[in-house]
């Protein structure tokens, strides 16, 4: 059943996955995003939809929370971490300028944790299709946001009015 969900998701997210990969390399080269208007929909498709599908799979199969990929004893903890990483990502994508250092450090830590969680999920899935379609694009989005935060910090430090 999990393989069918991964195949279904890979079918509907093949194009968004390619867009994320293309946009990642474009962003690294040009220092600006390729997709401005459709970026939020793309980010939701890559970051939020797999999370919802995973939880739906667990409900359909009658599993405890987190049992599909994690130890059920840590299921709630892992889901809370995933949601916090997603919130940190969407916070960074919506802001226009840097916040205080006490806020920026935890936000960037959650972005790094999002990359680590994607690697853990890829190992747990043990599926090449799942890794390429679910974990790789999400990791690229987190890396892109970390680079964006770094560039925003450099621009803020170079600004003489700040």
C-alpha positions in Angstrom: 0.0 0.0 0.0 2.8 2.4 0.8 4.5 1.7 -2.5 1.2 2.5 -4.3 1.0 5.9 -2.4 4.6 6.6 -3.4 4.0 5.7 -7.0 0.8 7.8 -7.0 2.6 10.8 -5.5 5.5 10.4 -7.9 3.1 10.5 -10.8 1.4 13.7 -9.7 4.5 15.4 -8.4 6.9 14.6 -11.2 6.6 18.0 -12.8 6.9 19.9 -9.5 9.9 17.9 -8.6 11.6 18.8 -11.8 10.7 22.4 -11.3 12.2 22.4 -7.8 15.5 20.9 -9.1 15.6 23.4 -12.0 14.8 26.3 -9.7 17.4 25.3 -7.2 20.2 25.4 -9.8 18.8 28.7 -11.3 18.7 30.2 -7.8 22.3 29.2 -7.1 23.5 30.7 -10.4 21.4 33.8 -10.7 20.8 34.7 -7.0 17.0 35.0 -7.6 14.1 32.7 -7.8 12.7 31.6 -11.1 9.2 31.1 -9.9 7.7 34.0 -8.1 4.0 33.5 -8.5 3.7 29.8 -8.3 6.4 29.2 -5.7 4.0 28.9 -2.7 1.9 26.2 -4.5 5.1 24.4 -5.5 6.4 24.5 -1.9 3.1 23.2 -0.5 3.1 20.4 -3.1 6.7 19.4 -2.1 6.7 20.0 1.7 3.1 19.6 3.0 1.4 17.1 0.7 3.8 14.2 1.4 3.3 14.8 5.1 -0.5 14.7 4.7 -0.2 11.5 2.6 2.0 9.8 5.2 -0.4 10.6 8.0 -3.4 9.5 5.8 -1.7 6.2 5.1 -1.2 5.6 8.8 -4.9 6.3 9.5 -6.1 4.0 6.6 -3.8 1.2 7.8 -4.8 1.6 11.4 -1.3 2.4 12.5 -0.2 4.4 15.5 1.1 7.9 14.7 4.6 7.7 13.3 4.5 3.9 12.8 4.9 4.0 9.0 8.4 5.5 9.0 9.4 6.0 12.7 9.3 4.2 16.0 5.7 4.7 17.2 7.1 5.8 20.6 8.6 8.8 18.9 5.9 9.4 16.3 4.5 12.6 17.9 7.9 14.0 18.4 9.0 13.4 14.8 5.7 14.9 13.4 6.2 18.0 15.6 9.8 18.3 14.4 8.6 18.0 10.8 5.9 20.7 11.3 8.4 23.0 13.0 10.8 22.6 10.1 8.0 23.4 7.7 7.0 26.5 9.7 10.6 27.7 9.7 10.8 27.3 6.0 7.5 29.1 5.3 8.5 31.9 7.7 11.7 32.4 5.8 10.0 32.4 2.5 7.5 35.1 3.5 9.7 37.5 5.3 11.4 40.5 3.7 14.2 41.3 6.1 16.3 39.7 8.9 14.9 39.4 12.4 16.9 39.5 15.6 19.7 37.1 16.1 17.9 35.3 18.8 15.2 34.4 16.3 17.4 33.7 13.3 19.6 31.1 14.9 16.7 28.7 15.9 15.0 29.2 12.5 18.2 28.3 10.6 18.7 25.3 13.0 15.2 24.1 12.1 16.1 24.4 8.4 19.2 22.3 8.9 17.1 19.8 10.9 14.7 19.6 8.0 17.6 18.5 5.7 18.6 15.9 8.3 15.0 14.6 8.7 14.7 14.3 4.9 17.8 12.1 4.9 16.5 10.0 7.7 13.1 9.6 5.9 14.9 8.7 2.7 16.8 5.9 4.6 13.7 4.7 6.2 11.7 4.6 2.9 14.4 2.5 1.2 12.8 3.5 -2.1 14.7 5.2 -4.9 11.5 6.7 -6.3 10.5 8.0 -2.9 13.9 9.4 -2.3 14.0 11.2 -5.6 10.5 12.5 -5.6 9.8 13.2 -1.9 13.1 13.7 0.0 15.4 15.3 -2.7 13.1 18.2 -3.6 12.3 19.0 0.0 16.0 18.9 0.9 16.8 21.2 -2.0 14.1 23.7 -0.9 15.6 23.7 2.6 19.1 24.2 1.2 17.9 27.0 -1.0 16.3 28.7 2.0 19.5 28.4 4.0 21.5 30.0 1.1 18.8 32.7 0.8 19.1 33.4 4.5 22.9 33.6 4.2 22.6 36.1 1.3 20.1 38.1 3.2 22.5 38.3 6.1 25.3 39.5 3.8 23.1 42.1 2.2 22.0 43.3 5.7 25.5 43.5 7.0 26.6 45.4 3.9 23.8 47.9 4.3 25.2 51.1 5.9 21.9 52.2 7.3 21.5 49.1 9.5 
